[in-house]
Amino acid sequence: MPIRLRKFIGAIALIALVVCWSLIAMALAQLPVIKAHKLVETIYYVVAGLGWVLPAMPLIRWMSRPDPPRTES
């Protein structure tokens, strides 16, 4: 697969990942357990804010992989 197509697919997947992650994080932030204590709430927002990076790393690595060399016949 050419790198341009990988980057296009990866960009769409990253946008979908961030949108879904943020919607789920906002829904979970409303739980009474998280709202009960300010320290728990702060820790939750730090983890939720940085948590999307871990699933995005393999996707970005896949997107930036160089094209295989072409063999001329």
Backbone as a chain_set.jsonl record, in Angstrom:
{"seq": "MPIRLRKFIGAIALIALVVCWSLIAMALAQLPVIKAHKLVETIYYVVAGLGWVLPAMPLIRWMSRPDPPRTES", "coords": {"N": [[0.848, -1.167, 0.0], [0.651, 2.169, -0.877], [2.371, 4.951, 0.653], [0.983, 7.367, 0.739], [-1.721, 6.612, 0.655], [-1.843, 5.086, 3.001], [-1.388, 7.14, 4.868], [-3.66, 8.722, 4.452], [-5.769, 6.951, 5.165], [-4.952, 6.481, 7.794], [-5.149, 9.061, 8.899], [-7.913, 9.522, 8.858], [-8.672, 7.435, 10.541], [-7.39, 8.26, 12.914], [-8.78, 10.63, 13.49], [-11.332, 9.549, 13.934], [-10.726, 7.951, 16.155], [-9.994, 9.898, 18.108], [-12.376, 11.373, 18.33], [-14.229, 9.393, 19.214], [-12.905, 8.586, 21.576], [-12.969, 10.974, 23.071], [-15.733, 11.368, 23.416], [-16.457, 9.094, 24.91], [-14.816, 9.529, 27.152], [-15.928, 11.921, 28.124], [-18.465, 11.004, 28.834], [-17.857, 9.121, 30.84], [-16.735, 10.829, 32.707], [-18.821, 11.926, 34.022], [-19.639, 10.198, 35.946], [-20.632, 9.47, 39.287], [-18.645, 8.525, 41.042], [-16.26, 9.578, 40.075], [-16.779, 12.292, 40.151], [-16.947, 12.731, 42.868], [-14.587, 13.295, 44.355], [-12.117, 15.781, 44.213], [-9.399, 15.232, 43.702], [-9.454, 12.658, 42.565], [-10.931, 13.265, 40.322], [-9.19, 15.042, 39.007], [-7.003, 13.343, 38.472], [-8.311, 11.53, 36.804], [-8.939, 13.168, 34.566], [-6.369, 13.782, 33.643], [-5.39, 11.226, 32.943], [-7.37, 10.446, 31.078], [-7.057, 12.446, 29.215], [-4.496, 12.031, 28.193], [-4.58, 9.408, 27.488], [-5.425, 8.589, 24.92], [-3.223, 8.56, 23.361], [-1.745, 6.18, 23.533], [-3.246, 4.102, 22.049], [-3.033, 5.38, 19.609], [-0.376, 5.408, 18.865], [0.625, 2.92, 17.553], [-0.83, 3.148, 15.195], [0.109, 5.554, 14.062], [2.765, 4.808, 13.711], [2.417, 2.813, 11.776], [1.394, 4.384, 9.708], [3.598, 5.98, 9.025], [5.47, 4.287, 8.048], [7.95, 3.48, 5.675], [7.612, 3.193, 2.08], [7.918, 0.012, 0.454], [10.893, -0.925, -1.355], [10.859, -0.578, -4.899], [10.884, -3.106, -7.358], [12.422, -3.341, -10.331], [11.55, -4.786, -13.383]], "CA": [[0.0, 0.0, 0.0], [1.49, 3.375, -0.926], [2.394, 5.744, 1.885], [-0.077, 8.394, 0.695], [-2.984, 5.962, 1.02], [-1.741, 4.772, 4.425], [-1.559, 8.379, 5.626], [-5.063, 9.123, 4.337], [-6.546, 6.046, 6.012], [-4.545, 6.725, 9.17], [-5.686, 10.349, 9.355], [-9.335, 9.309, 9.131], [-8.751, 6.588, 11.733], [-7.021, 9.077, 14.071], [-9.908, 11.517, 13.791], [-12.385, 8.717, 14.53], [-10.256, 7.566, 17.476], [-10.062, 11.037, 19.024], [-13.786, 11.702, 18.561], [-14.804, 8.351, 20.074], [-12.243, 8.667, 22.881], [-13.45, 12.135, 23.822], [-17.126, 11.138, 23.801], [-16.455, 8.128, 26.006], [-14.223, 10.182, 28.319], [-16.905, 12.86, 28.676], [-19.536, 10.241, 29.482], [-17.333, 8.555, 32.081], [-16.434, 11.912, 33.642], [-20.047, 12.275, 34.745], [-19.926, 9.199, 36.981], [-20.527, 10.025, 40.645], [-17.383, 8.136, 41.667], [-15.23, 10.51, 39.623], [-17.158, 13.636, 40.593], [-16.985, 12.816, 44.33], [-13.37, 13.863, 44.932], [-11.372, 16.611, 43.254], [-8.151, 14.564, 43.336], [-9.818, 11.582, 41.627], [-11.353, 13.927, 39.082], [-7.986, 15.553, 38.35], [-6.266, 12.186, 37.941], [-9.087, 11.006, 35.678], [-8.783, 14.027, 33.395], [-5.004, 13.623, 33.126], [-5.319, 9.914, 32.282], [-8.246, 10.462, 29.905], [-6.501, 13.376, 28.231], [-3.296, 11.472, 27.572], [-4.799, 7.996, 27.191], [-5.634, 8.293, 23.497], [-1.919, 8.475, 22.703], [-1.308, 4.781, 23.448], [-3.77, 3.418, 20.864], [-2.674, 6.089, 18.379], [1.036, 5.188, 18.514], [0.816, 1.933, 16.48], [-1.421, 3.668, 13.961], [1.048, 6.53, 13.504], [3.924, 4.041, 13.248], [2.019, 2.174, 10.522], [1.251, 5.427, 8.684], [4.875, 6.562, 8.623], [6.358, 3.249, 7.525], [8.299, 3.809, 4.283], [7.204, 2.27, 1.017], [8.942, -0.966, 0.112], [11.569, -0.561, -2.611], [10.27, -1.152, -6.115], [11.775, -3.952, -8.142], [12.246, -3.106, -11.788], [11.696, -6.029, -14.14]], "C": [[0.9, 1.238, 0.0], [1.332, 4.23, 0.337], [1.291, 6.804, 1.887], [-1.432, 7.817, 1.106], [-2.978, 5.588, 2.5], [-1.963, 6.013, 5.274], [-3.001, 8.873, 5.577], [-5.945, 8.276, 5.249], [-6.226, 6.294, 7.483], [-5.095, 8.026, 9.719], [-7.168, 10.219, 9.688], [-9.506, 8.464, 10.396], [-8.385, 7.376, 12.993], [-8.145, 10.035, 14.468], [-11.029, 10.732, 14.464], [-11.999, 8.299, 15.951], [-10.41, 8.7, 18.478], [-11.514, 11.405, 19.328], [-14.422, 10.673, 19.497], [-14.221, 8.421, 21.482], [-12.809, 9.826, 23.697], [-14.9, 11.961, 24.256], [-17.233, 10.158, 24.968], [-15.892, 8.76, 27.277], [-15.191, 11.17, 28.951], [-18.04, 12.132, 29.392], [-19.064, 9.67, 30.815], [-17.05, 9.629, 33.123], [-17.651, 12.307, 34.463], [-20.4, 11.273, 35.84], [-19.753, 9.808, 38.367], [-19.217, 9.683, 41.354], [-16.279, 9.123, 41.306], [-15.524, 11.915, 40.129], [-17.038, 13.825, 42.11], [-15.772, 13.541, 44.917], [-12.601, 14.624, 43.862], [-10.082, 15.932, 42.808], [-8.417, 13.448, 42.326], [-10.208, 12.18, 40.288], [-10.144, 14.449, 38.302], [-7.183, 14.423, 37.723], [-6.994, 11.607, 36.732], [-8.866, 11.844, 34.42], [-7.377, 13.949, 32.808], [-4.887, 12.313, 32.357], [-6.171, 9.898, 31.011], [-7.695, 11.372, 28.819], [-5.293, 12.833, 27.507], [-3.496, 10.037, 27.086], [-4.959, 7.656, 25.728], [-4.317, 8.112, 22.759], [-1.487, 7.019, 22.531], [-1.936, 4.03, 22.278], [-3.386, 4.108, 19.557], [-1.243, 5.793, 17.935], [1.239, 4.112, 17.443], [0.258, 2.411, 15.144], [-0.476, 4.668, 13.292], [2.3, 5.826, 12.991], [3.626, 3.365, 11.912], [1.938, 3.202, 9.395], [2.604, 5.895, 8.157], [5.879, 5.533, 8.12], [6.686, 3.547, 6.062], [7.782, 2.756, 3.31], [8.311, 1.236, 0.786], [9.62, -0.574, -1.205], [10.939, -1.287, -3.789], [11.321, -2.003, -6.826], [11.446, -3.738, -9.61], [12.493, -4.411, -12.518], [12.002, -5.738, -15.575]], "O": [[1.822, 1.326, 0.811], [0.288, 4.22, 0.988], [0.726, 7.102, 2.939], [-2.196, 8.465, 1.822], [-3.989, 5.75, 3.183], [-2.653, 5.951, 6.292], [-3.506, 9.393, 6.572], [-6.761, 8.801, 6.006], [-7.127, 6.316, 8.322], [-5.471, 8.091, 10.89], [-7.624, 10.754, 10.699], [-10.377, 8.74, 11.221], [-9.006, 7.18, 14.038], [-8.419, 10.22, 15.653], [-11.61, 11.191, 15.448], [-12.842, 8.292, 16.848], [-10.906, 8.485, 19.584], [-11.842, 11.716, 20.472], [-15.082, 11.045, 20.467], [-14.954, 8.326, 22.466], [-13.096, 9.67, 24.883], [-15.262, 12.369, 25.36], [-18.009, 10.373, 25.899], [-16.433, 8.55, 28.363], [-15.276, 11.257, 30.176], [-18.52, 12.587, 30.43], [-19.789, 9.728, 31.808], [-17.124, 9.351, 34.32], [-17.513, 12.96, 35.497], [-21.36, 11.481, 36.582], [-18.822, 10.582, 38.592], [-18.734, 10.464, 42.174], [-15.452, 9.464, 42.151], [-14.604, 12.647, 40.495], [-17.028, 14.959, 42.588], [-15.909, 14.313, 45.866], [-12.458, 14.15, 42.735], [-9.705, 16.046, 41.642], [-7.686, 13.31, 41.345], [-9.849, 11.649, 39.238], [-10.083, 14.313, 37.08], [-6.736, 14.529, 36.581], [-6.359, 11.234, 35.745], [-8.634, 11.302, 33.339], [-7.215, 14.04, 31.591], [-4.35, 12.285, 31.249], [-5.733, 9.388, 29.98], [-7.852, 11.091, 27.631], [-5.082, 13.137, 26.333], [-2.662, 9.513, 26.347], [-4.658, 6.532, 25.326], [-4.293, 7.571, 21.653], [-0.923, 6.661, 21.498], [-1.203, 3.358, 21.552], [-3.411, 3.476, 18.501], [-0.929, 5.914, 16.751], [1.972, 4.363, 16.487], [0.814, 2.11, 14.088], [-0.29, 4.623, 12.076], [2.84, 6.204, 11.951], [4.474, 3.343, 11.021], [2.357, 2.933, 8.269], [2.74, 6.176, 6.966], [7.016, 5.878, 7.801], [5.779, 3.84, 5.283], [7.549, 1.601, 3.667], [9.496, 1.549, 0.907], [8.992, 0.037, -2.069], [10.543, -2.448, -3.691], [12.498, -1.647, -6.876], [10.313, -3.94, -10.049], [13.512, -5.069, -12.306], [12.161, -6.663, -16.372]]}, "num_chains": 1, "name": "protein.A"}
